[in-house]
Structures are given as structure tokens and as C-alpha cells.
Amino acid sequence: MRTHTGEKPYKCQLCHKTFAQSGHLKSHMTTHTGEKPYKCQICQKSFARSSNLKKHMRLHSGERPFKCELCQKSYTECGKLKTHMRTHTGDKPYKCQLCHKSFTQGSILKIHTRTHTGEKPYKCHLCHNTFARSGDLKSHMTAHTGEKPHKCQLCQKSFALGVYLKRHMRTHIGDKPYTCQLCQKSFTNCDALKRHRRIHTGEKPYICVVCNKGFTYIGTLRVHRRSHATENQSTGTHSRDKPYKCQLCHKTFAQSGHLKSHMTTHTGEKPHTCQLCQKSFTHGHNLNTHMRTHTGEKPYKCQLCHKTFAQSGYLKIHMTTHTGEKPYKCQLCQKSFADGGSMKRHMRTHTGEKPYTCQLCRKSFANCGGLKLHRMIHTGEKPYICVVCNKGFALTGDLRRHKRTHATEKCNKPSAKSSSSAKRIQLQRGIHPKDLEVEGESVANISQDAKPFLEKSFGCGLCGEMFVTETEFLEHCYGHRLSPPDDLFIALC
């Protein structure tokens, strides 16, 4: 009857909380005494209640008796199933009284409320930093201990928390369990899905305190804030906007992670190694991209010509070949470029800057591709091998010219490697330029638009830029962060 009357005659003498049953009061008292009389015989973990021990035992037995009838996912506890069902129903019964945001769980609402109150009850006893969630404190403690007990058995990478390892494993198996219900795009973690949803909802939760402009991502807001700076770099604005400074080259960064990433350029550390070819990388995402060279995966597809690419950046650059858009303009010579990287490299032709220096002979280069080609002089590396005689070459062009020595037939008519951004051209040996044919037409008859191809023989299939020499072309390709395949340029044979 007490369930109807609401009567709770059993009162805790310490905190004055009341209960309907004496057993509930008895269980409650263990929260004050710290007594945990129920012990797991397998791992020796103790519990205040027998029901908690019973739930715990399912971790050892693997039993998951509570199953979702909609997606067949199973759980060890009834409460977890009940919470899971809300992902199907969309039910969010817990509502914040301050901002009216709703949540699926009461515990999440409790944590959310701290964003309004500023409460941070979890304190680090080493540095006295405080946190709103116990998980954040636990994660923070690893910064002091350096402990990373959770290790990936596939790539040997270690993580401070089990949840980080769980997320990481999805990069190996390709699991993307979080799907957008509007466009069906999938993600490896719920945070990425949450950020993606803002594209559909138009939500811009990050507000600039200066002009009240809203932004979808906090990173975009951070960049925007710098536009309000009234002081120039020499008076300290740069340091304030980018408080993390490299002690070796004095370059500054907006985030500590960016500084940490930058430091690898000084140390040369490359902790991420490909298990197939042993090539190492500074960042994990670079390794993930590299793996596509082995798997052949090209997940980014052009909707106009259906050409596929291994990286989203390549697709973005490729799209400019359809639109003709070149939004990046040099203020000195008014030349326009399809992507910011190309313009940045172009500016070095005006400034004379050569930031890439060979550590062996101190020769400098305007781009990393030029340095990479130069290093082969010192290392003797010849990565391009002739399949006929196994002779090695430093440049693909050298290999291509060498292959002609194995040819048994002469060319009877013009032919050439094709490019998506250039006309087909072939210049046979011994033929005067006036007799050159472009797709069956003599030079005299071709249009003025086609004639520049006679001087600039190498064309990039991504951005359409043309080059006179193969070295210039190769350096340009490395600027796109790719090795030039045969279908990206034209060869004059």
C-alpha cells in the first residue's frame, strides 16, 4: 500500500533520507559506512549490494539477457536497454530548466547542468585542476602518469582509456555505427555525428562575444576571433591568439595539439608505421591515408565525371577543373589558383623563400617535392625500376625514356599519354616542330589556345596547371601530396 500512499517510514539518521522498506534503508547505509560485503570470487571486486554483484558477474560470463527487438543489440542490465530504446524512439525525458535542452538520461542532464553552474567537483590532487566529470579527471590523470594501459593488438598503439581504444579499433575494421538519419552518412563516433547534424539543422552554438556571429564549429569561431584583433603582430596580438610557442623556431600555435604536432618536424619522430611497407608517418591520419595506396581504396567520388580519389582534398581540387573556379589570387601578379597550397607555393617565386633545406649539403628548395627529389642524389635511391632489365631510376621520366630502348616497334603515327586537362601531343624524334601534329592537326592549323602546350608539356590532372620540365611537374605533384601516376601528365616522346 505504501506505493499508493507514498509512505516512507524508514529514515536514515545521518542524512534524513526516507525509504518505504527496511531493506532499502539497510542498503542505503552502506553509502555512509563504505561497507561492501558482496565480493566477486573471480576478480575480488566488492559491492555494497548483491544485485550489483549479480550484474557484475555477467561481465565474466558474457551473459546479456536484455535484447533490443529492433536492432538485436543486447545488454547486461535492463536499465541500459531502456536507455538504448530511446535512440529508436527519440524520447528525451530529462529537460534542462535553464536552456530547455533535453537528454535521454538523468546522469547526462546532471553533467549538463554544470555547464550553467560552473560546478567542477572532481579535483586533481597533483595540479589542483578541476573537472565537471569523473571521466575527464580520470583521463587527465594519465597526463601525469603517462600511463596508457589499453593497447591495440593490430598496430600496437596505446591509449589512456578503454573508450579511446574502442574508437580506434573502428579505424581498422571500418566500423561506422553512428548514422545520420537524414543523409545516411556514417561516422565512427557519436561526437562526429553530432557535429555533422549541424549541417542539416543549421545550428551554430558557438557565438562570438564581439559581434554575436554564430558558428557551427568551435575551431571556426577561434579563427574568426582573430579578425577582431586591433593590434598588429609586433605588439603581441599574434602571441595572444596563438599562445603555444615552439622554443626552437618560435612559431606560435592556437592549440597545444598543433604545437605537439609541429615539434615532430624538429625531432623527426614518426611513430606511426605501415605494417606492409614499413614506411613511417608523423600523424596517424597520414598513415590511414597512406594505407589506401595498398588497398586501392578511393572513397571520394566526383558526382560529375565519377572519377574517384583517395583524399577529400584531391576531390576538392579536382572539382575546380569542372567549375573553372580559381578563388586564390596573387596580389602581386594577379595570377589565380584553384587551391591555397598552389598559391602559397607560387608566392615563393616572388619572395625567393626556400624553407626546405637539405640537412646534408644545406641546399634549399621552395617546396618539399624539390627537396625529396634532391635527396636521391645523396641516398642514391632509384625507386623506379624497369620491369624488363631491373635497372633503377630516380625519376619516372628517366624510366620512361629508358623503356623506349626496349621497344621493338617504331611509332607510325602520333600517340601520347592523355591528361584530363590537356590536349594529346606527341613529338617524334627527328621531326621539326613545324611538323608537329596535335590530335591529327598540324601546328599551323591549331588554335592559339592549344599552342602553349608545345612549350608546357606536363599537365596536372587535378588542377590543370602546365609545366615546361618534368622536374617542375613532379615538384608540383608532391605539393598535392601525391606521387604522379601516369595518367596525370603528358610525355613528349
C-alpha positions in Angstrom: 0.0 0.0 0.0 3.0 2.3 0.6 3.4 2.6 -3.2 0.0 4.2 -3.3 0.2 6.3 -0.2 3.8 7.3 -0.7 4.6 6.5 2.9 8.3 6.1 3.7 8.6 5.2 7.4 12.3 4.2 7.5 14.6 7.2 8.0 18.4 7.4 7.7 19.6 9.1 10.9 22.7 10.5 9.1 21.2 12.2 6.0 17.5 12.0 6.9 16.6 10.3 3.6 13.4 8.1 3.9 12.6 4.7 2.5 9.5 2.6 2.0 11.2 -0.6 3.1 13.7 -1.5 5.8 15.9 -3.4 3.2 16.3 -0.3 1.2 17.4 1.7 4.3 19.9 -1.1 5.0 21.4 -0.9 1.5 21.5 2.8 1.7 23.5 2.8 5.0 26.4 1.2 3.1 26.9 4.5 1.2 27.8 6.1 4.6 29.8 3.2 6.1 31.6 2.2 2.8 30.8 -1.4 3.6 30.9 -3.7 0.6 30.1 -7.2 1.8 29.4 -8.8 -1.6 32.7 -10.0 -3.3 33.3 -11.4 -6.8 35.3 -14.6 -6.5 36.9 -14.2 -9.9 38.3 -10.6 -9.7 37.9 -9.9 -6.0 35.9 -6.7 -6.7 33.5 -5.9 -3.9 30.0 -4.4 -4.0 27.5 -2.9 -1.5 24.5 -4.8 -2.9 24.0 -8.3 -4.0 22.2 -7.1 -7.1 25.2 -5.1 -8.2 27.4 -8.3 -7.8 24.9 -10.2 -9.9 25.1 -7.6 -12.7 28.9 -7.6 -12.4 29.1 -11.4 -12.9 27.6 -11.0 -16.3 30.9 -9.3 -17.4 32.7 -12.5 -16.7 30.1 -14.9 -18.1 29.3 -12.7 -21.2 25.6 -13.0 -20.5 23.5 -10.3 -22.0 19.9 -11.2 -21.3 18.3 -7.9 -22.2 17.9 -7.7 -26.0 16.6 -4.9 -28.3 13.8 -6.2 -30.6 14.5 -3.6 -33.2 18.3 -3.9 -33.7 19.1 -7.1 -31.8 21.7 -5.3 -29.6 21.9 -6.9 -26.2 22.8 -5.6 -22.7 23.7 -6.8 -19.3 21.1 -4.6 -17.5 17.5 -3.8 -18.0 18.2 -0.1 -17.4 20.8 0.0 -20.2 18.3 -1.5 -22.6 15.7 1.0 -21.6 18.1 3.9 -22.2 19.1 2.4 -25.6 15.4 2.2 -26.7 15.3 6.0 -26.6 17.8 6.1 -29.5 15.0 4.4 -31.6 12.1 6.4 -30.2 13.9 9.7 -29.9 12.5 10.1 -26.4 14.4 12.6 -24.2 12.5 12.9 -20.9 15.1 14.8 -19.0 14.9 18.5 -19.7 17.2 21.3 -18.5 15.1 24.0 -16.8 17.6 26.7 -17.8 18.1 26.2 -21.5 15.3 23.7 -22.2 17.7 21.2 -23.8 16.6 17.6 -23.4 18.5 14.4 -22.7 18.0 10.7 -22.8 19.5 10.1 -19.3 19.3 11.8 -16.0 23.0 11.5 -15.4 23.7 13.4 -18.7 21.3 16.2 -17.6 23.2 16.4 -14.3 26.5 16.8 -16.1 25.0 19.3 -18.5 23.7 21.4 -15.6 27.3 22.0 -14.5 27.8 24.0 -17.7 25.4 26.5 -16.3 26.5 26.4 -12.7 30.2 26.1 -13.4 30.5 23.3 -10.8 33.6 21.2 -11.2 33.5 18.7 -8.3 36.3 16.4 -9.5 39.8 17.8 -8.5 43.3 16.6 -9.4 45.3 16.2 -6.2 48.6 16.8 -8.2 47.9 20.0 -10.0 44.6 21.0 -8.5 42.9 21.3 -11.8 39.1 20.7 -11.6 36.7 18.9 -13.8 32.9 18.6 -14.3 33.0 14.8 -15.0 34.9 12.0 -13.2 35.8 10.6 -16.6 37.6 13.8 -17.5 39.6 13.7 -14.3 40.5 10.0 -15.0 41.6 11.0 -18.5 43.6 14.0 -17.1 45.5 11.8 -14.6 47.2 10.0 -17.4 48.9 13.3 -18.3 50.7 13.0 -15.0 51.4 9.2 -15.0 51.9 8.8 -18.8 50.1 5.5 -18.4 48.5 4.1 -21.5 47.4 0.6 -20.5 45.0 0.0 -23.4 46.9 -1.4 -26.4 45.8 -2.1 -29.9 46.8 -5.6 -30.9 46.9 -4.7 -34.6 49.1 -1.6 -34.7 50.5 -1.6 -31.1 49.2 1.9 -30.5 48.4 2.6 -26.8 45.6 4.6 -25.2 44.9 6.0 -21.8 41.3 4.9 -21.7 39.4 1.9 -22.9 36.9 4.0 -24.8 39.7 5.6 -26.8 40.9 2.1 -27.8 37.4 1.1 -28.8 37.1 4.1 -31.1 40.5 3.5 -32.5 39.6 -0.1 -33.4 36.9 1.2 -35.8 39.7 2.6 -38.0 40.9 -0.9 -38.6 37.6 -2.7 -39.1 35.9 0.2 -40.9 33.0 0.2 -38.4 30.9 3.4 -38.5 28.0 2.7 -36.2 26.7 6.2 -36.0 24.5 7.1 -39.0 22.8 10.3 -39.9 19.1 9.7 -40.3 18.8 12.5 -42.9 21.5 11.7 -45.4 22.6 8.2 -44.2 26.2 9.3 -43.8 28.0 7.2 -41.2 30.6 8.1 -38.6 33.0 6.2 -36.2 31.9 8.2 -33.1 28.9 10.0 -31.8 30.7 13.3 -31.5 31.4 13.4 -35.2 27.8 12.6 -35.9 26.7 15.4 -33.6 28.9 17.9 -35.4 27.6 16.7 -38.8 24.0 17.1 -37.8 24.5 20.9 -37.5 24.9 21.0 -41.3 21.2 19.9 -41.5 19.8 21.8 -38.6 21.8 25.0 -39.2 22.7 25.1 -35.5 25.5 27.4 -34.7 26.1 27.1 -31.0 29.5 28.9 -30.8 28.8 32.7 -30.6 31.4 35.4 -31.0 31.2 37.7 -27.9 32.3 40.7 -30.0 29.8 40.6 -33.0 27.4 37.9 -31.9 28.0 35.9 -35.1 27.3 32.2 -34.7 29.5 29.3 -35.9 28.9 25.6 -36.3 32.4 24.6 -35.0 34.5 26.0 -32.2 37.6 25.9 -34.4 35.8 28.3 -36.9 34.9 30.6 -34.0 38.5 30.6 -32.8 39.8 31.6 -36.3 37.1 34.3 -36.6 38.1 35.9 -33.3 41.4 36.8 -34.7 39.6 39.0 -37.3 38.7 41.3 -34.4 42.3 41.9 -33.3 43.2 45.6 -33.4 46.9 45.2 -32.7 49.4 44.0 -35.2 51.6 41.0 -34.7 54.6 43.1 -33.4 52.6 44.4 -30.5 51.6 41.0 -29.3 48.4 40.1 -31.0 49.9 37.1 -32.6 51.1 35.7 -29.3 47.7 36.2 -27.6 45.8 34.5 -30.4 48.4 31.7 -30.6 49.7 31.2 -27.0 51.6 28.0 -27.7 55.1 28.8 -28.8 57.8 26.5 -30.2 61.0 27.1 -28.3 63.2 26.1 -31.2 61.8 28.2 -34.1 59.5 30.5 -32.2 56.5 29.6 -34.3 53.2 30.0 -32.4 50.0 28.0 -32.4 46.4 28.4 -31.3 46.2 24.9 -29.8 48.6 22.8 -27.7 47.9 19.8 -30.0 49.1 21.8 -33.0 52.4 22.6 -31.2 52.9 19.0 -30.3 52.3 18.0 -33.9 54.7 20.7 -35.1 57.5 19.5 -32.8 57.8 16.4 -34.9 59.2 18.5 -37.7 62.2 19.2 -35.4 62.6 15.8 -33.8 61.9 13.8 -36.9 59.8 11.5 -34.9 57.5 9.3 -37.0 55.7 6.9 -34.6 53.1 5.6 -37.0 54.5 2.8 -39.1 52.8 1.0 -42.0 52.9 -2.8 -41.3 53.0 -3.6 -45.1 55.9 -1.4 -46.3 57.4 -0.2 -43.1 57.0 3.5 -44.1 56.6 5.8 -41.1 54.5 8.8 -40.6 54.2 11.7 -38.2 50.5 11.5 -37.7 48.0 8.6 -37.5 45.7 10.2 -40.1 48.6 10.3 -42.6 49.1 6.6 -42.1 45.4 5.9 -42.7 45.6 7.9 -45.9 48.8 6.0 -46.9 47.1 2.6 -46.4 44.8 3.4 -49.4 47.9 3.2 -51.6 48.0 -0.5 -50.6 44.2 -1.2 -50.6 43.5 0.9 -53.7 40.5 2.5 -51.8 39.3 5.8 -53.3 36.2 6.7 -51.3 35.8 10.3 -52.6 33.9 10.4 -55.9 33.2 13.2 -58.3 29.5 13.4 -59.0 30.1 14.9 -62.4 32.6 12.6 -64.0 32.6 9.8 -61.5 36.4 9.9 -61.0 37.4 8.7 -57.6 40.1 10.0 -55.2 41.9 8.7 -52.1 41.6 12.0 -50.3 38.8 14.6 -49.9 41.3 17.4 -50.7 42.1 15.8 -54.1 38.4 15.7 -54.9 38.0 19.4 -53.9 40.9 20.4 -56.1 39.6 18.3 -59.0 36.2 19.9 -58.8 37.8 23.2 -59.9 38.5 21.6 -63.3 34.7 21.4 -63.8 33.8 24.8 -62.3 36.9 26.7 -63.5 37.0 28.3 -60.1 40.3 29.8 -59.0 39.5 31.7 -55.8 43.1 32.2 -54.7 44.6 35.3 -56.3 48.2 36.5 -56.0 48.1 40.2 -55.0 51.5 40.8 -56.7 50.9 39.4 -60.2 47.2 38.8 -60.2 47.6 35.1 -61.1 44.8 32.9 -59.8 44.9 29.4 -58.4 42.4 26.7 -57.6 43.8 25.9 -54.2 45.5 27.7 -51.4 48.5 25.4 -51.4 49.3 26.2 -55.0 49.1 29.9 -54.3 51.4 29.5 -51.2 54.0 27.8 -53.4 53.6 30.4 -56.1 54.3 33.3 -53.6 57.8 31.9 -53.0 58.6 32.8 -56.6 58.1 36.4 -55.5 59.7 36.2 -52.1 62.5 33.9 -53.0 61.7 31.9 -49.9 63.2 28.3 -49.8 62.1 26.8 -46.5 63.1 23.2 -47.3 66.7 22.6 -46.6 68.8 19.5 -47.2 70.5 18.5 -43.9 73.5 17.1 -45.8 74.6 19.9 -48.1 72.4 22.8 -46.8 70.9 23.4 -50.3 67.4 24.9 -50.0 64.2 24.4 -52.0 60.9 26.2 -52.5 58.9 23.1 -51.9 59.2 19.7 -50.2 58.9 17.9 -53.5 62.1 19.5 -54.8 63.9 18.5 -51.6 62.6 14.9 -51.9 64.0 14.7 -55.4 67.3 16.2 -54.4 67.8 13.8 -51.5 68.1 11.0 -54.0 71.4 12.4 -55.1 72.8 11.7 -51.6 71.0 8.4 -51.0 71.4 7.0 -54.5 67.8 5.9 -54.2 66.3 4.8 -57.5 62.7 3.8 -56.8 61.5 3.5 -60.4 62.5 0.0 -61.7 62.4 -1.2 -65.3 60.4 -4.4 -65.5 62.5 -5.6 -68.4 66.1 -5.3 -67.2 65.5 -4.3 -63.5 67.6 -1.1 -63.9 66.6 1.6 -61.4 66.0 5.3 -62.0 65.5 8.3 -59.7 62.7 9.9 -61.9 59.7 8.4 -63.7 60.7 10.4 -66.8 64.1 8.7 -66.9 62.5 5.3 -66.6 60.0 6.2 -69.4 62.8 7.2 -71.8 64.8 4.1 -70.9 61.8 1.9 -71.8 62.0 3.1 -75.3 65.4 1.4 -75.7 63.5 -1.9 -75.3 60.9 -1.0 -77.9 60.8 -3.3 -80.9 58.4 -1.3 -83.0 58.5 2.3 -84.1 55.7 4.7 -83.8 53.9 5.2 -87.1 51.5 7.8 -86.0 51.3 10.4 -83.2 50.2 9.0 -79.8 50.6 10.2 -76.3 49.7 9.8 -72.7 46.5 11.6 -72.1 45.6 14.1 -69.4 42.2 15.2 -68.2 43.4 18.8 -68.5 45.5 18.8 -71.7 45.4 18.0 -75.4 47.2 14.9 -76.6 50.6 15.8 -78.0 53.5 13.7 -79.4 56.8 14.9 -80.8 58.6 12.1 -82.6 62.4 12.1 -82.6 63.8 13.9 -85.6 60.6 15.8 -86.5 60.8 19.5 -86.7 58.3 21.4 -84.5 56.5 22.8 -87.6 55.5 19.2 -88.5 54.2 18.5 -85.0 50.6 17.2 -85.0 48.1 17.8 -82.2 45.3 15.2 -82.4 45.8 15.0 -86.2 46.2 18.7 -86.9 49.5 20.5 -87.8 50.8 23.2 -85.5 50.0 25.8 -88.1 46.3 24.9 -88.0 45.7 24.5 -84.3 44.3 27.4 -82.2 46.3 29.8 -80.1 44.8 28.2 -77.0 46.4 24.9 -77.9 49.9 26.2 -78.7 51.1 26.8 -75.1 51.0 23.0 -74.7 54.0 22.9 -77.1 56.1 24.7 -74.5 54.4 23.3 -71.4 54.3 19.6 -71.9 53.4 18.3 -68.4 49.8 18.9 -67.2 48.4 18.2 -63.7 45.1 16.3 -63.9 44.0 17.7 -60.5 44.3 21.4 -61.0 45.1 21.8 -64.7 48.4 23.7 -64.3 51.0 23.1 -67.0 54.8 22.8 -66.7 57.8 23.0 -69.1 60.0 20.4 -67.4 59.3 17.1 -65.7 61.1 18.2 -62.6 58.8 21.2 -62.2 55.8 18.9 -62.7 57.0 16.4 -60.2 57.6 19.1 -57.6 54.1 20.4 -58.2 52.6 16.9 -57.7 54.4 16.5 -54.4 52.8 19.8 -53.4 49.5 18.0 -53.8 50.9 15.3 -51.5 50.8 12.6 -54.2 53.2 10.7 -56.4 52.4 11.4 -60.0 50.7 8.4 -61.7 51.0 8.0 -65.5 47.5 9.4 -66.2 48.3 12.8 -64.7 50.7 14.1 -67.3 51.7 14.1 -71.0 55.1 12.9 -72.1 56.9 14.2 -75.2 58.5 11.0 -76.6 
